[in-house]
Amino acid sequence: MISGNTFRHFKAAHVLRFKVPIALPLEALVPDRMRLVIAEGVSASLGLQPSAVGVVEATIHRRFDIDGRPLACPTSSIALEIEATVSSGVFSTQQLANDVTTACTQGSLIVYVQATAARNGVLTQCLKDQPEILSIPITQEADVVRPVTKNAAACDDGTPLDEPIACWNAY
């Protein structure tokens, strides 16, 4: 238990990892708000719950013009993970990989990210001007272990309600 009604445990998950190029400067990705917008847009394009998608890494790729000056809109490579669970709406990682490919090659992934960014007031000119069609991403399945922190009600003795036997035995 961390403190009060907050406790931490670890959760194993099966995920699908892939990277997509999004026209955003790295500084635009620093706020967690933009990372959440990307995750929400990607999940919407795949018909998943927003909590199933996470941005795990962002790497900037600076592009230069013929004179060696940086272009106004660098592209960031965004690494995403989608948790493959029935509760997140994913039943097969192979089907999910096919859905990711379709969303990238038909343009819906970028369209949903743009729409989510506009709705949240963080649509940048670079993202607005980004071509909608992306190349087929390389997907990879992986098993990960993540720390999970929960806020939960507790018994009178402080035992989290997630442990009902311990709480019951306290009486």
C-alpha positions as CSV (number, residue, x, y, z in Angstrom):
1,M,0.0,0.0,0.0
2,I,1.4,3.4,-0.9
3,S,-0.7,5.8,1.3
4,G,-4.2,6.2,2.5
5,N,-6.5,4.6,-0.1
6,T,-3.9,4.3,-2.8
7,F,-2.1,1.0,-3.5
8,R,0.2,-0.3,-6.2
9,H,0.5,-3.6,-7.9
10,F,1.9,-5.0,-11.2
11,K,-0.1,-6.2,-14.1
12,A,1.1,-8.4,-17.0
13,A,-0.3,-7.5,-20.4
14,H,-0.1,-8.7,-24.0
15,V,0.4,-5.8,-26.3
16,L,0.8,-4.9,-30.0
17,R,3.6,-2.3,-30.6
18,F,4.0,-0.2,-33.6
19,K,5.3,3.2,-34.7
20,V,3.6,5.9,-36.7
21,P,5.0,9.2,-38.1
22,I,3.0,12.2,-36.9
23,A,3.9,15.7,-37.9
24,L,4.5,17.2,-34.5
25,P,7.6,18.9,-33.0
26,L,8.8,17.0,-30.0
27,E,8.0,19.9,-27.7
28,A,4.3,19.5,-28.6
29,L,4.5,16.0,-27.2
30,V,6.0,17.0,-23.9
31,P,2.6,17.9,-22.4
32,D,0.7,14.7,-21.4
33,R,-2.3,16.3,-23.0
34,M,-1.0,15.8,-26.5
35,R,0.0,12.2,-25.7
36,L,-3.6,11.5,-24.5
37,V,-5.0,13.2,-27.6
38,I,-2.9,10.9,-29.8
39,A,-3.9,7.8,-27.8
40,E,-7.6,8.8,-28.0
41,G,-7.4,9.5,-31.7
42,V,-5.7,6.2,-32.5
43,S,-8.1,4.2,-30.3
44,A,-11.1,5.9,-32.0
45,S,-9.7,5.0,-35.5
46,L,-9.5,1.4,-34.4
47,G,-12.8,1.3,-32.5
48,L,-11.2,0.6,-29.1
49,Q,-11.5,2.0,-25.6
50,P,-9.0,5.0,-25.1
51,S,-7.5,3.2,-22.1
52,A,-6.3,0.3,-24.4
53,V,-3.8,2.6,-26.3
54,G,-0.7,4.1,-24.8
55,V,2.1,6.4,-26.2
56,V,5.3,4.8,-25.0
57,E,7.9,6.7,-26.9
58,A,8.4,9.7,-29.1
59,T,11.4,10.4,-31.3
60,I,11.8,13.4,-33.5
61,H,13.1,13.2,-37.0
62,R,14.2,16.6,-38.1
63,R,14.0,17.3,-41.8
64,F,16.1,19.9,-43.7
65,D,15.6,21.8,-46.8
66,I,18.1,21.9,-49.7
67,D,20.1,24.7,-47.9
68,G,20.4,22.7,-44.7
69,R,17.8,24.7,-42.7
70,P,15.3,22.7,-40.6
71,L,11.8,22.5,-42.0
72,A,9.0,24.0,-40.0
73,C,7.2,20.7,-39.5
74,P,9.5,17.9,-38.3
75,T,8.0,14.5,-38.0
76,S,7.9,12.6,-34.7
77,S,8.0,8.9,-34.7
78,I,5.4,7.9,-32.1
79,A,5.7,4.4,-30.6
80,L,2.3,3.1,-29.5
81,E,1.2,0.0,-27.5
82,I,-2.3,-1.4,-27.7
83,E,-3.2,-3.8,-24.9
84,A,-4.8,-6.9,-26.3
85,T,-7.5,-7.9,-23.8
86,V,-11.2,-8.7,-24.3
87,S,-12.1,-5.7,-22.0
88,S,-10.3,-3.4,-24.4
89,G,-12.2,-4.8,-27.4
90,V,-9.2,-6.7,-28.8
91,F,-9.9,-10.4,-29.4
92,S,-7.0,-11.2,-31.7
93,T,-3.6,-9.5,-32.1
94,Q,-3.5,-10.6,-35.8
95,Q,-6.9,-8.9,-36.4
96,L,-5.6,-5.8,-34.5
97,A,-2.5,-5.7,-36.7
98,N,-4.7,-5.8,-39.8
99,D,-6.9,-3.0,-38.3
100,V,-3.8,-0.9,-37.6
101,T,-2.6,-1.4,-41.2
102,T,-6.0,-0.5,-42.6
103,A,-6.3,2.6,-40.4
104,C,-2.8,3.8,-41.6
105,T,-3.2,3.1,-45.3
106,Q,-6.7,4.4,-45.6
107,G,-6.0,7.6,-43.6
108,S,-8.4,7.1,-40.7
109,L,-5.7,7.0,-38.1
110,I,-4.5,10.6,-38.9
111,V,-8.0,11.9,-39.5
112,Y,-9.1,10.7,-36.0
113,V,-6.0,12.1,-34.3
114,Q,-6.6,15.5,-36.1
115,A,-10.2,15.5,-35.0
116,T,-9.4,14.7,-31.4
117,A,-6.7,17.4,-31.4
118,A,-9.1,19.9,-32.8
119,R,-11.8,19.0,-30.2
120,N,-9.3,19.4,-27.4
121,G,-7.8,22.7,-28.7
122,V,-4.3,21.4,-29.5
123,L,-4.4,21.0,-33.3
124,T,-1.2,22.4,-34.6
125,Q,-0.7,23.6,-38.2
126,C,1.8,20.8,-38.8
127,L,-0.6,18.1,-37.7
128,K,-3.4,19.8,-39.7
129,D,-1.2,19.7,-42.9
130,Q,0.0,16.1,-42.4
131,P,-0.9,13.7,-45.2
132,E,-3.5,11.3,-44.1
133,I,-2.1,8.2,-45.8
134,L,0.7,6.5,-43.9
135,S,2.9,3.6,-44.9
136,I,2.2,0.2,-43.4
137,P,3.6,0.1,-39.9
138,I,5.7,-2.8,-38.6
139,T,3.8,-4.4,-35.7
140,Q,5.3,-6.5,-33.0
141,E,3.6,-8.5,-30.2
142,A,5.1,-8.3,-26.7
143,D,4.3,-9.3,-23.2
144,V,4.9,-6.4,-20.7
145,V,4.6,-5.9,-16.9
146,R,3.3,-2.5,-15.8
147,P,3.0,-0.9,-12.4
148,V,-0.6,0.0,-11.7
149,T,-1.6,2.5,-9.0
150,K,-5.2,2.4,-7.8
151,N,-7.3,4.6,-5.6
152,A,-9.8,2.4,-3.8
153,A,-12.0,2.5,-0.8
154,A,-10.7,0.7,2.2
155,C,-12.1,-1.2,5.2
156,D,-11.9,0.4,8.6
157,D,-8.5,-1.2,9.2
158,G,-7.2,0.2,5.8
159,T,-7.4,-3.1,3.9
160,P,-8.4,-2.2,0.2
161,L,-11.8,-3.4,-0.8
162,D,-10.1,-5.2,-3.7
163,E,-9.2,-7.8,-1.0
164,P,-12.7,-8.6,0.4
165,I,-11.5,-11.8,2.3
166,A,-9.1,-9.7,4.3
167,C,-11.7,-7.1,4.9
168,W,-14.3,-9.7,5.9
169,N,-11.9,-11.4,8.3
170,A,-11.3,-8.1,10.0
171,Y,-14.8,-8.3,11.4
